Amino acid sequence: DHAAEWSPRPLAEIAVYPEFRAPATVVAREEARIAAELSARILAMPARVGAAVARGAELVRLDDAGFRIELERARAQIALIDSRIRLARAQLEQSRALAARGFISADGLRIRETELGVLQSERDAARSAQASAELAVARTVIRAPYAGVVRERLAAVGDVAAPGTPLLVLAATADAEVHAR
């Protein structure tokens, strides 16, 4: 009489699958507040909120006019100093020839050598100024440090970016983490 109570049924109908739930969120492993490194007016912000950007993509373009003027000034200074160095070398060679014949003193020759050395040092300083100006021009384009999604824009076209002030928030798309409570 117990056999009458039993009936065959598929396992899927009677199986119990325990289910567990936990509140959790997926967060980006990297999230950066992208800021300008120099002060300039914002000309363009092509990345919109929610937009996915590749590593190296342009996020912000700052006005570079003043920085380009400084770069041209540094290049002109180098050209001027190079001309003065050519003249100083010619004068030094002439002084050496005259010193060999006894027409210029050793002190006169040392003065010419010192003038050339000073000009070469000035050229080195001008080259450093040029490198600094080139770096400033390069920093007027702010690029994505990694592939990600723009989460927030904290500035707008026309604003003046100040060094260190965040312009937008970028969250990395790779290596997301789950934070459960």
Disulfide bonds with the S-S distance in Angstrom:
none
